[in-house]
């Protein structure tokens, strides 16, 4: 996609009120300077890469505490979700164990 097409898309988002004046100017200058604008979908892996097991808020492995920090919710909500998932053929336990193994410490 060309720079002109990207500018048209930015202007359209600005006119619809999706982007504030400050965001529009910042993104426009970044685009004109030759930088690439990341779509919202390309930002998601960065959030997943920030997932860490909690050292302070932990019962077993710190998985629920880490997810709670990432999603800005209480850890008891995630503990309840894993417990409810456990009722479905042990899916919650399996998912928790996999996260315990593959997610690094803080």
C-alpha positions as CSV (number, residue, x, y, z in Angstrom):
1,X,0.0,0.0,0.0
2,X,1.4,3.4,-0.9
3,X,2.0,6.3,1.4
4,X,-0.9,8.2,-0.3
5,X,-3.3,5.4,0.4
6,X,-2.2,5.3,4.1
7,X,-2.7,9.0,4.4
8,X,-6.2,8.7,3.0
9,X,-7.0,6.0,5.5
10,X,-5.6,8.1,8.4
11,X,-7.6,11.1,7.2
12,X,-10.8,9.0,7.1
13,X,-10.2,7.6,10.6
14,X,-9.6,11.2,11.8
15,X,-12.8,12.5,10.2
16,X,-14.8,9.7,11.8
17,X,-13.4,10.6,15.2
18,X,-11.5,7.3,15.7
19,X,-8.2,9.2,15.9
20,X,-7.7,12.4,18.0
21,X,-5.9,15.4,16.5
22,X,-2.7,14.5,18.4
23,X,-2.8,10.8,17.2
24,X,-3.5,11.9,13.7
25,X,-0.6,14.3,13.6
26,X,1.8,11.8,15.2
27,X,0.9,9.0,12.8
28,X,1.0,11.2,9.8
29,X,4.4,12.5,10.6
30,X,5.6,9.0,11.3
31,X,4.2,7.8,7.9
32,X,5.7,10.7,6.0
33,X,9.1,10.2,7.6
34,X,9.2,6.7,6.2
35,X,8.1,4.7,9.2
36,X,5.5,2.0,9.1
37,X,2.3,2.2,11.1
38,X,1.5,-1.0,12.9
39,X,-2.1,-2.1,12.6
40,X,-3.9,-3.1,15.8
41,X,-3.5,-6.8,14.9
42,X,0.2,-6.5,14.8
43,X,0.3,-5.2,18.3
44,X,-1.2,-8.3,19.9
45,X,1.9,-10.4,19.9
46,X,3.6,-7.8,22.0
47,X,1.0,-8.2,24.7
48,X,1.4,-12.0,24.6
49,X,5.2,-11.5,24.9
50,X,4.7,-9.5,28.1
51,X,3.0,-12.4,29.8
52,X,5.0,-13.5,32.9
53,X,4.2,-15.7,35.8
54,X,3.7,-13.7,39.0
55,X,6.1,-14.1,41.9
56,X,3.9,-12.0,44.3
57,X,0.4,-13.2,43.5
58,X,0.7,-17.0,43.2
59,X,-1.0,-20.1,44.7
60,X,0.7,-22.7,42.6
61,X,2.7,-21.5,39.6
62,X,1.7,-17.8,39.4
63,X,-0.1,-18.2,36.1
64,X,-3.3,-16.6,37.1
65,X,-1.5,-13.7,38.8
66,X,0.5,-13.1,35.7
67,X,-2.6,-13.1,33.4
68,X,-4.3,-10.8,35.9
69,X,-1.5,-8.3,35.6
70,X,-1.5,-8.4,31.8
71,X,-5.3,-8.1,31.5
72,X,-5.7,-5.6,34.5
73,X,-8.2,-7.8,36.3
74,X,-8.3,-9.5,39.6
75,X,-6.4,-12.9,39.8
76,X,-9.4,-14.6,41.5
77,X,-11.4,-14.1,38.3
78,X,-8.7,-16.1,36.4
79,X,-8.6,-18.8,39.1
80,X,-12.3,-19.2,38.8
81,X,-12.1,-19.4,35.0
82,X,-9.5,-22.1,35.2
83,X,-11.6,-24.0,37.8
84,X,-14.6,-23.8,35.6
85,X,-12.6,-25.0,32.6
86,X,-11.4,-27.9,34.7
87,X,-15.1,-29.1,34.7
88,X,-14.8,-29.5,31.0
89,X,-12.8,-32.7,30.8
90,X,-9.8,-31.2,32.6
91,X,-9.2,-28.5,30.0
92,X,-8.5,-25.9,32.7
93,X,-5.9,-28.1,34.3
94,X,-4.2,-28.9,31.0
95,X,-4.1,-25.3,30.0
96,X,-2.8,-24.2,33.4
97,X,0.0,-26.8,33.3
98,X,1.0,-25.8,29.8
99,X,1.1,-22.1,30.8
100,X,3.1,-23.0,33.9
101,X,5.7,-24.8,31.7
102,X,6.0,-22.3,28.9
103,X,5.5,-18.9,30.5
104,X,8.6,-17.5,32.1
105,X,8.9,-15.9,35.6
106,X,8.8,-12.2,36.1
